[in-house]
Amino acid sequence: MKVDGFRIKNFKGINDLTLDFRKSPNSNIYTLIGLNESGKTTVLEAINYFTYKDEELEPLNIKNYQIEDIHDLIPISKRSNFTDEISIETKLRLDKEDNEFIKEELRKEQGFIMSNNIEQIQVNQRYIFKDSKFVESKTGWSNCIFHGKTNRQKKERNLEGEAWRSATNIVKKLMPNILYFPTTLFDFPDRIYLEDREDVKDNGKHKFYRSVIQDVLDNLNNGLHIDTHILDRMKTNEENDKNHLEQVLRELSTKIEQVVFDAWKEVFKSNDQNYNVNNVQKRIRITYGKDEEEKCYLEFFIEDSDGNYKISERSLGFRWFFVFFMLTQFRGFRKSENREIIFLFDEPASSLHQTAQQRLLKSLGTIGEKCSIIYTTHSQHLVNPDWLEGTYVVKNEGLDDEKFEEYNSRKTDIKIYKYREFASKYPNKISYFQIVLDILEYVPSKLEYIPDVVMLEGKNDFYTIKYFKDVILKDRSEINLLPGLSSGSLDNLISLYIGWGKNFMVLVDSDQEGSIQKERYIEKFGTLIEDRIFTYEDINIKWKNLAIEKIIGETECLGIQLDAYPESNEFDKKVFNRSIQEKLIKQEVNEFSKETIDKFNTIIGFLKDHF
């Protein structure tokens, strides 16, 4: 069963918000971006309010995990007299396997032969208030119809009453498990007790971590179970059981080492002075024992060159990393349930340096292969251009885009937009999606130091020419393109390359401004540049007064734009340029007329010939 989306009403700063995942059908990873105070965390909190979760994280005592007082959910502007309801509607999509499971369970439990299929249901949780006081909660189900008959019945009918409620309990077994992590700054226990006993302090926390250990065992894929193959063997005095137990713990520790330490080395390389895995081989050592009350436990140690350390004795960065990977990398292998797993991460890895964030981004992709992820971020290092289809911009209408200090909490109204829709609708509100633009418009600095460069007047020419050269024409010749900031901004670059004695050429638009700047550069640098600077008109005399997008033609430019941003209804140069950038990064091939392809063949050929 998959989540198709949520509709949230009157939840804190949200008046009425719809998060529709059907618009991103191929995504398992959803990124929420936006300014501070935009409401990203509120969206996660509302999703975490989903009622039918099989697993809760309260025993971990995670800071800000739970909203203790339901009255805190009332919108600020309505707290004086709120007589209304807060609602969270979850849309769930069932597939063929879900329906087969429901039919089989109904047959066994009620002898009911279900003849229909359920494609989508809505679960609406309502929290009713009067005069700002909580009155009651109600949960309603829509489109959840069980039609059929028993062997004793002649006509088919819909289940009703207690029979219907029993049937919905079957559906609940398939509903996604939502795991919300407002932070992962909590400790891994020094000891994990293996029995569910009321006399164990923090029994709920140990129960949770026992399930984490079972996830690792499930990942080994050899039928191991924590009770049968660890706990039961700890309770016997047989030497054979002891040997088998130690073998299981070795396999368990080796798997954790492979997943956690390999990722740690990849993320941190040699940057962490306290835990340099490149110089000394670190290992996980798992021991077992019984306390004075005969309660069985496991202990986890980091085996180092100078001794054994508990997880709690390592650095804060390592503890964060260890817990994050233990809770996420193995969770998708759990064999005891058929539920989809949805991780909610609020600003994951925000305390790590940028290189670590970039590499940690890869781990989110790994998690997304088996689970779904919704996460918020302020960092461009945690935005993957390949996931733009599942990227959303969160905007708070009470936040002035220009005057952040004039935030008006009473005007709070949190909205959410697909990234493409927002970029098309609000092309000038760059501050909201700057972290995406920082990636899409990134130009490797090494270009500044490579000989034989073609200086272009801006990044738009850079991306367009590079897109046609690399993706459309698949030209593998080495032409290094170097973008400036405008046709008149190349003075310093030209001076540097002249001073370095490096080979270069300059290509600018053949419009009026480009022609003016060409003459200015020749006047300023003289013979050092006069045979190195060109406009598009120098390539083809018919291209007089043309910029790069006019060489392509407005019809094909609009086609590229609409392919990436179907919500835009007319050509927009900014949106077109952003579309080209995305297509270059994703290596997406577009169809072009022979005339356009011939034009870029001519441009690339001209650049190669003049070197």
C-alpha positions in Angstrom: 0.0 0.0 0.0 1.4 3.4 -1.0 0.6 6.9 0.2 -0.9 9.0 -2.7 -0.9 12.2 -0.6 -2.2 14.2 2.3 -4.7 17.0 2.8 -4.1 19.0 6.0 -6.5 21.6 7.3 -6.2 24.0 10.4 -3.0 22.3 11.6 -0.9 24.9 13.4 0.2 27.2 10.5 -1.6 25.2 7.8 -5.0 26.5 6.7 -5.6 24.1 3.8 -2.7 22.2 2.2 -2.6 19.3 -0.2 0.5 17.2 -0.8 -0.2 15.2 -3.9 2.4 12.4 -4.6 0.4 11.3 -7.7 2.1 14.2 -9.5 5.4 12.5 -8.9 4.5 8.8 -9.6 8.1 7.6 -10.0 9.5 9.1 -6.8 10.3 7.4 -3.5 12.2 10.5 -2.2 10.5 13.8 -1.6 12.5 16.9 -0.7 10.9 19.9 1.0 12.8 23.2 0.6 11.9 26.7 1.7 13.0 29.6 3.9 13.3 29.5 7.7 9.8 29.8 9.3 8.3 28.6 6.0 6.6 25.7 7.7 8.5 22.6 6.5 8.6 21.1 10.0 4.9 21.7 10.4 4.2 19.6 7.3 6.2 16.7 8.7 4.5 17.0 12.1 1.1 16.8 10.4 2.1 13.7 8.5 3.4 12.1 11.7 -0.1 12.5 13.1 -1.2 9.6 10.9 -3.2 7.3 13.2 -2.7 3.8 12.0 1.1 3.4 12.6 2.2 0.0 13.8 5.4 1.4 15.3 5.9 4.5 17.5 9.1 6.2 18.5 8.0 7.7 21.8 10.2 5.2 23.8 13.3 6.8 22.3 12.5 10.2 24.0 13.3 12.1 20.8 13.2 15.8 21.3 10.3 17.5 19.5 9.0 14.1 18.4 5.5 14.5 19.8 3.2 17.4 20.3 2.2 16.9 23.9 -0.9 19.2 24.0 -3.4 18.9 21.2 -4.4 22.6 21.8 -1.0 23.6 20.4 -2.3 22.5 17.0 -4.9 25.3 16.9 -3.7 28.0 14.3 -2.3 31.0 16.1 -4.7 33.4 14.4 -7.7 31.4 15.6 -6.7 30.5 19.2 -8.9 33.1 20.9 -12.1 31.3 19.7 -11.6 28.2 17.6 -14.8 26.4 17.0 -13.9 24.2 14.1 -11.9 21.0 13.4 -8.4 20.1 12.5 -8.2 17.4 9.9 -5.6 15.2 8.3 -6.8 13.2 5.3 -4.5 10.5 4.0 -5.0 9.0 0.6 -3.8 5.4 0.2 -3.4 3.4 -3.0 -3.8 -0.4 -3.0 -2.1 -2.7 -5.5 -2.9 -6.2 -6.7 -1.0 -7.8 -3.9 -2.8 -5.7 -1.3 -6.2 -6.8 -2.6 -5.1 -10.5 -2.7 -4.0 -10.2 1.0 -7.3 -8.7 2.0 -9.4 -11.2 0.1 -7.5 -14.1 1.6 -7.7 -12.8 5.2 -11.5 -12.1 4.8 -12.0 -15.6 3.5 -10.2 -17.1 6.5 -11.7 -14.8 9.2 -15.3 -14.4 8.0 -15.7 -16.9 5.2 -16.4 -13.9 3.0 -15.5 -14.1 -0.7 -14.7 -10.5 -1.8 -15.4 -9.9 -5.5 -14.4 -6.3 -5.9 -10.9 -4.6 -5.8 -10.1 -1.5 -3.7 -8.0 1.0 -5.6 -7.8 3.9 -3.2 -9.1 4.8 0.2 -9.1 8.0 2.3 -8.6 8.0 6.0 -9.8 11.3 7.5 -8.7 12.1 11.1 -10.8 14.9 12.6 -10.1 16.7 15.9 -13.1 18.8 16.9 -12.9 21.9 19.0 -15.4 24.3 20.6 -14.4 27.6 22.0 -10.8 26.6 21.7 -11.3 23.5 23.8 -10.8 20.0 22.4 -14.1 18.1 22.3 -13.5 14.8 20.5 -11.7 13.0 17.7 -13.3 11.1 14.8 -11.8 9.0 12.1 -13.7 8.4 8.9 -12.9 6.0 5.9 -13.9 6.7 2.3 -14.1 4.3 -0.6 -13.3 1.3 1.6 -16.0 -1.1 0.3 -15.9 -4.9 0.7 -18.4 -6.4 -1.8 -19.1 -10.1 -2.0 -20.8 -13.0 -0.2 -20.3 -16.0 2.0 -21.0 -19.5 0.8 -24.4 -19.4 2.5 -25.5 -16.2 0.8 -27.2 -16.1 -2.6 -26.6 -12.4 -3.4 -23.5 -10.3 -3.0 -23.6 -7.4 -0.6 -21.4 -4.8 1.1 -20.0 -5.6 4.5 -21.4 -3.4 7.2 -21.3 -2.8 10.9 -19.0 -5.1 12.9 -18.1 -7.2 9.9 -16.9 -4.0 8.1 -14.9 -2.9 11.1 -13.2 -6.3 11.3 -12.4 -6.0 7.6 -10.8 -2.6 8.1 -8.5 -4.2 10.7 -7.1 -6.3 7.9 -6.5 -3.2 5.8 -4.7 -1.5 8.8 -2.1 -4.3 8.7 -1.1 -3.0 5.2 -1.0 0.7 6.1 2.4 2.4 5.9 4.6 2.8 8.9 5.6 6.4 9.3 8.8 7.0 11.3 9.5 10.7 12.2 13.0 11.9 13.1 13.0 15.6 14.0 16.5 14.8 15.1 18.8 11.8 15.3 20.7 13.2 18.3 19.8 10.5 20.7 21.9 7.8 22.2 22.3 4.1 21.3 22.0 2.2 24.6 25.1 0.8 26.1 23.1 -2.4 26.8 20.2 -3.8 24.9 18.0 -6.1 27.0 16.6 -9.0 25.0 13.4 -9.8 26.9 10.2 -7.9 27.2 10.1 -7.5 31.0 8.4 -4.8 33.0 11.2 -4.7 35.5 13.7 -3.5 32.8 14.1 0.3 32.9 13.2 1.9 29.6 11.7 -1.4 28.4 10.0 0.4 25.4 13.4 1.7 24.2 15.0 -1.8 24.5 12.0 -3.3 22.6 12.6 -0.8 19.8 16.3 -1.6 19.5 15.6 -5.3 19.6 13.6 -4.8 16.4 16.6 -2.9 15.0 18.8 -5.9 15.7 16.3 -8.1 14.1 16.4 -5.9 11.0 20.1 -6.5 10.7 19.5 -10.3 11.1 16.8 -10.1 8.4 19.4 -8.4 6.2 21.6 -11.4 6.5 18.9 -13.4 4.8 19.6 -16.7 6.4 16.5 -17.1 8.7 18.0 -15.9 11.9 15.8 -14.7 14.7 16.8 -12.8 17.8 14.8 -15.0 20.2 15.7 -18.4 18.7 19.3 -17.9 17.7 20.5 -15.4 20.3 18.3 -15.2 23.4 17.5 -18.9 23.7 21.2 -19.9 23.2 22.2 -17.4 25.9 20.0 -19.2 28.4 21.6 -22.6 28.0 24.9 -24.0 29.2 25.6 -26.1 26.2 29.0 -25.5 24.6 27.5 -26.1 21.1 24.9 -23.3 21.7 27.6 -21.0 22.9 29.7 -21.6 19.7 26.6 -21.0 17.5 25.7 -17.9 19.4 29.1 -16.4 19.0 29.0 -17.1 15.2 25.7 -15.3 15.0 27.2 -12.3 16.8 30.2 -12.3 14.5 27.9 -12.3 11.4 25.8 -9.5 13.0 28.9 -7.3 13.8 30.4 -7.9 10.4 27.2 -6.8 8.6 27.1 -3.6 10.8 30.7 -3.0 10.1 30.2 -3.3 6.3 27.2 -0.9 6.2 28.1 1.6 8.8 31.9 1.8 8.6 32.1 1.7 4.8 29.6 4.6 4.7 31.6 6.4 7.5 34.8 6.1 5.4 33.1 7.3 2.3 31.5 10.3 4.0 34.3 11.5 6.2 37.4 10.2 4.4 40.3 11.4 6.5 38.7 14.6 7.8 37.7 13.3 11.2 40.6 13.5 13.6 38.9 11.5 16.3 38.0 8.6 14.1 40.4 8.1 11.3 39.2 4.9 9.8 41.8 5.1 7.0 44.8 4.5 9.3 43.4 2.0 11.8 40.9 -0.8 11.1 37.9 -0.2 13.4 35.6 -3.1 14.3 32.3 -3.7 16.0 32.4 -6.1 18.8 29.2 -7.4 20.3 29.3 -9.2 23.7 26.5 -10.8 25.7 25.8 -11.4 29.3 23.3 -11.5 32.2 22.9 -8.9 35.0 22.5 -9.7 38.7 18.8 -10.4 38.1 19.5 -12.8 35.2 18.3 -10.4 32.6 20.0 -11.1 29.2 21.6 -8.3 27.2 23.9 -7.5 24.4 26.6 -4.8 24.5 28.1 -3.0 21.4 31.7 -1.8 21.4 34.0 -0.1 19.0 37.2 -2.1 18.9 40.1 0.3 18.5 43.9 0.1 18.6 43.9 1.4 22.1 41.0 -0.5 23.6 37.2 -1.0 23.4 34.8 1.9 23.6 31.1 2.0 24.0 29.1 3.7 21.3 28.2 6.4 23.9 31.9 7.1 24.4 32.6 8.1 20.8 32.3 11.5 19.3 28.9 13.2 18.8 29.4 13.0 15.0 30.0 9.3 15.1 27.1 8.6 17.4 24.8 10.5 15.1 26.1 8.6 12.1 25.9 5.2 13.8 22.4 5.6 15.0 21.2 7.1 11.7 22.5 4.1 9.7 21.4 1.5 12.2 17.8 2.9 12.1 17.6 3.4 8.3 19.9 1.1 6.3 18.4 -2.1 7.6 14.8 -1.1 8.2 13.6 -2.1 4.7 14.6 -5.7 5.2 12.2 -6.4 8.0 10.4 -9.6 7.2 7.7 -9.4 9.8 5.5 -6.9 7.9 4.2 -6.0 4.5 4.0 -2.3 5.2 5.6 0.5 3.3 8.1 2.4 5.4 8.1 6.2 5.2 10.9 8.0 6.9 10.4 11.7 7.8 13.7 13.5 8.3 13.8 17.1 9.5 17.1 18.7 8.4 19.2 15.5 8.3 22.9 15.9 8.7 22.6 19.7 9.1 25.6 19.6 11.6 27.9 17.8 9.1 30.3 19.6 6.9 29.3 20.1 3.2 31.4 17.2 1.8 29.9 14.8 4.3 26.4 16.1 3.4 27.0 15.5 -0.3 28.2 11.9 0.3 25.4 11.3 2.8 22.9 12.3 0.1 23.9 9.0 -1.6 22.8 7.1 1.4 19.3 8.6 1.1 19.2 7.1 -2.4 20.1 3.7 -0.9 17.3 4.0 1.7 14.9 5.1 -1.1 15.4 1.8 -2.9 13.3 0.0 -0.2 11.6 2.8 1.7 10.0 6.2 1.0 11.6 9.3 2.4 10.2 12.8 3.0 12.9 15.2 4.2 13.4 18.9 4.7 16.7 20.8 4.1 18.2 24.2 3.8 21.4 22.9 2.2 22.1 22.6 -1.5 24.4 19.7 -0.7 21.4 17.7 0.3 19.4 18.3 -2.9 19.8 15.9 -5.7 18.9 17.3 -9.2 17.7 13.8 -10.2 15.0 14.1 -7.5 13.5 17.4 -8.7 10.3 15.5 -9.8 9.7 14.9 -6.1 10.9 18.3 -4.8 8.5 20.7 -3.2 8.8 24.4 -2.2 7.1 25.3 1.1 6.0 28.9 1.3 4.6 30.8 4.3 2.2 33.6 3.2 2.8 35.4 6.5 6.5 35.8 5.7 7.5 38.8 3.7 9.8 37.7 0.9 11.9 40.9 1.1 11.6 41.9 4.8 12.1 38.8 6.8 12.1 40.7 10.1 8.4 41.7 9.4 7.1 38.1 9.8 3.5 38.2 10.9 2.5 35.0 12.7 -1.2 35.9 12.6 -1.1 35.9 8.8 0.6 32.5 8.7 -0.7 30.3 5.9 1.7 27.5 4.8 1.4 26.5 1.2 3.3 23.8 -0.8 4.1 23.7 -4.5 5.9 21.3 -6.7 9.3 22.8 -7.5 8.5 23.1 -11.2 5.2 24.7 -10.6 6.7 27.2 -8.1 9.6 28.1 -10.4 7.2 28.7 -13.2 4.6 30.6 -11.2 7.1 32.7 -9.2 10.3 32.9 -11.3 11.5 36.0 -9.4 11.2 34.5 -5.9 14.7 32.9 -6.3 15.3 33.0 -2.5 12.8 30.1 -2.1 14.6 27.7 -4.4 18.1 29.1 -4.3 19.5 25.8 -3.0 18.3 24.1 -6.2 19.7 26.9 -8.4 23.0 26.6 -6.6 23.3 23.1 -7.9 21.8 23.7 -11.4 24.0 26.7 -12.0 27.2 25.4 -10.6 30.2 25.7 -12.9 33.3 23.7 -11.9 36.1 26.2 -11.0 38.7 24.1 -12.7 37.5 25.6 -16.0 39.3 28.8 -15.1 42.6 27.1 -15.2 42.4 24.9 -18.4 44.1 26.1 -21.6 42.2 26.5 -24.8 38.9 27.9 -23.4 35.9 29.5 -25.2 34.7 32.4 -23.1 31.0 32.9 -23.4 29.0 35.9 -22.2 26.9 34.0 -19.7 25.8 30.7 -18.1 22.9 30.4 -20.5 25.1 30.2 -23.5 27.3 27.8 -21.6 24.5 25.3 -20.7 22.9 25.5 -24.2 26.0 25.0 -26.2 27.3 22.3 -23.8 23.8 20.5 -23.9 23.8 20.4 -27.8 27.5 19.4 -27.9 27.4 16.6 -25.3 23.8 15.4 -25.3 22.3 16.1 -28.8 25.4 15.9 -31.0 27.3 13.6 -28.7 30.5 15.4 -29.7 33.4 14.1 -27.6 36.0 16.6 -28.7 37.6 18.6 -25.9 36.2 22.2 -26.0 36.3 23.9 -22.6 33.5 26.4 -22.2 33.9 29.2 -19.7 30.9 31.4 -18.8 31.1 35.0 -17.8 28.4 37.1 -16.1 27.4 39.1 -19.2 28.9 40.1 -22.6 30.7 43.0 -20.9 32.0 41.1 -17.9 35.0 39.3 -19.5 37.7 41.9 -19.0 39.3 40.2 -16.0 39.2 36.7 -17.6 40.7 38.0 -20.8 43.5 39.8 -18.8 44.2 36.6 -16.9 44.5 34.4 -20.0 46.6 37.0 -21.8 48.9 37.2 -18.7 49.1 33.4 -18.5 49.9 33.2 -22.2 47.0 30.7 -22.5 45.0 30.1 -25.7 41.4 31.4 -25.7 38.6 32.8 -27.8 35.5 34.8 -27.0 32.0 34.2 -28.4 29.2 36.7 -27.6 25.7 37.3 -29.0 25.4 39.2 -32.3 22.8 41.6 -30.8 23.6 45.3 -30.4 25.1 44.8 -26.9 27.3 42.0 -28.1 28.6 44.0 -31.0 29.3 47.0 -28.7 31.3 44.8 -26.3 33.2 43.1 -29.1 34.4 46.5 -30.3 35.2 47.6 -26.8 37.4 44.5 -26.1 39.3 45.1 -29.3 39.9 48.7 -28.5 41.0 47.8 -24.9 43.2 44.8 -25.7 44.1 45.6 -29.3 45.9 42.9 -31.4 46.0 40.6 -28.5 42.3 39.8 -29.0 41.1 41.1 -32.3 41.5 37.6 -34.0 40.1 35.9 -30.9 36.6 37.5 -30.4 33.5 36.6 -32.4 29.8 37.0 -32.5 27.3 34.5 -33.9 27.1 36.7 -37.0 30.8 35.9 -37.6 29.8 32.2 -37.8 26.8 32.8 -40.1 26.0 36.2 -41.6 22.3 35.3 -41.4 22.5 35.3 -37.6 22.8 39.0 -37.2 21.1 40.4 -34.1 20.6 36.9 -32.7 21.1 35.5 -29.1 21.5 31.8 -28.5 17.8 31.1 -27.9 16.8 32.9 -31.2 19.2 30.6 -33.0 17.1 27.7 -31.7 13.8 29.4 -32.4 11.0 30.3 -30.1 8.9 27.2 -31.0 11.5 24.7 -30.1 12.6 26.7 -27.0 9.0 26.6 -25.8 8.9 22.9 -26.4 11.9 22.4 -24.2 10.4 24.6 -21.5 7.0 22.9 -21.5 8.7 19.5 -21.3 10.3 20.5 -18.1 7.7 22.9 -16.8 4.4 22.0 -18.3 2.6 24.5 -16.1 4.1 27.4 -18.0 1.9 28.6 -20.8 4.2 30.9 -22.8 7.9 31.3 -23.5 9.9 32.6 -20.6 13.7 33.1 -21.0 14.5 32.4 -17.4 12.4 29.2 -17.3 13.8 28.0 -20.6 17.3 28.5 -19.4 16.5 26.5 -16.2 15.0 23.8 -18.4 18.2 23.5 -20.4 20.3 23.2 -17.3 18.2 20.4 -15.9 18.3 18.5 -19.2 22.1 18.8 -19.4 22.5 17.5 -15.8 20.1 14.6 -16.4 21.4 14.0 -19.9 17.9 14.0 -21.3 17.6 14.0 -25.1 15.1 16.2 -26.8 13.9 16.1 -30.4 15.0 19.0 -32.6 14.6 19.9 -36.3 17.4 19.1 -38.7 17.8 22.8 -39.2 18.5 23.4 -35.5 20.9 20.5 -35.2 22.8 21.7 -38.3 23.1 25.2 -36.7 24.8 23.8 -33.6 27.0 21.5 -35.7 28.1 24.7 -37.4 28.8 26.5 -34.1 30.8 23.5 -32.6 32.7 23.1 -35.9 33.6 26.8 -35.9 34.9 26.7 -32.3 37.1 23.6 -33.1 38.4 25.1 -36.3 39.5 28.3 -34.6 41.7 26.5 -32.1 
